Amino acid sequence: MDARIDLFGYLRRAALPAICILLIGYFVSHAINGPTGAIAWRDYKAERARLEAQVAVAAERKAAIAQQVKLLDPAGVDPDMADELVRQNLNVVKPDEIIVPLDSK
């Protein structure tokens, strides 16, 4: 009978440390494998690099559009830019120009 009581006493004394170890293991596993854990951090870095590249492309495009808008300022339109836009949008050519069609591939 004493051996059974002793075993029950050991188990009761070991229960709290065992529960604490399980809880610590649970939180550590989530810190490593969770949606915001250490492994997911690598994916966030790759996504950030991809988005920064997109931002750089968008900034270059924005600068090009801003330059075109600057050239089309109503106070002083750039004649070359106006000529280019008119030709492109109205599909017109000058009488002394020759059009050479290119094969589309």
C-alpha positions in Angstrom: 0.0 0.0 0.0 2.9 2.4 0.8 4.3 1.8 -2.7 1.0 2.8 -4.3 0.7 6.0 -2.2 4.3 6.8 -3.0 3.7 6.4 -6.7 0.6 8.6 -6.5 2.6 11.3 -4.6 5.4 11.3 -7.2 2.8 11.7 -10.0 1.1 14.5 -8.2 4.3 16.3 -7.6 5.4 15.8 -11.2 2.1 17.0 -12.7 2.7 20.8 -12.4 6.3 20.7 -13.9 5.0 18.4 -16.7 2.2 20.8 -17.5 4.6 23.7 -17.5 7.0 21.9 -19.9 4.1 21.1 -22.2 2.9 24.7 -22.2 6.4 26.0 -22.9 6.8 23.4 -25.7 3.4 24.6 -27.2 4.4 28.2 -27.2 7.9 27.5 -28.6 6.5 25.4 -31.4 4.1 28.3 -32.3 7.0 30.8 -32.1 8.9 28.7 -34.7 6.2 27.2 -36.9 3.2 29.5 -36.4 1.8 32.0 -38.9 4.1 34.8 -37.5 6.9 32.5 -36.4 10.6 32.3 -37.3 10.0 30.1 -40.4 7.3 32.5 -41.7 9.7 35.4 -41.3 11.7 34.1 -44.3 8.5 34.2 -46.4 7.8 37.7 -45.3 11.3 38.9 -46.4 10.8 37.4 -49.8 7.4 39.0 -50.2 8.8 42.3 -49.0 11.6 42.2 -51.6 9.0 41.4 -54.4 6.8 44.3 -53.3 9.7 46.7 -53.1 10.6 45.7 -56.7 7.0 46.5 -57.8 7.2 49.8 -56.0 10.4 50.7 -57.8 8.8 49.8 -61.2 5.8 51.9 -60.3 8.0 54.8 -59.2 9.8 54.8 -62.6 6.5 54.7 -64.5 5.2 57.5 -62.4 8.3 59.6 -63.1 7.9 58.9 -66.9 4.2 59.9 -66.8 5.1 63.1 -64.8 7.7 64.0 -67.4 5.0 63.6 -70.2 2.6 65.7 -68.2 5.2 68.4 -67.7 5.9 68.4 -71.5 2.1 68.8 -72.2 1.7 71.8 -69.9 -0.9 74.1 -71.4 1.4 77.1 -70.8 4.0 75.8 -73.1 3.4 72.5 -74.9 6.5 70.8 -76.3 6.0 70.6 -80.1 7.7 67.2 -80.4 5.5 65.7 -77.7 2.3 67.2 -79.2 3.3 65.9 -82.7 4.0 62.4 -81.3 0.7 62.2 -79.5 -1.3 63.5 -82.5 0.3 61.0 -84.8 -0.2 58.2 -82.4 -3.8 58.9 -81.6 -5.1 60.1 -85.0 -2.9 57.8 -87.1 -1.8 60.6 -89.4 1.4 61.0 -91.4 3.1 63.9 -93.2 2.9 63.9 -97.1 6.6 63.4 -97.5 6.8 60.3 -95.2 6.9 56.7 -96.3 5.2 54.0 -94.1 7.0 50.7 -93.9 4.7 48.0 -92.4 6.4 45.6 -90.1 5.4 42.0 -89.6 3.9 41.4 -86.2 5.4 38.3 -84.5 
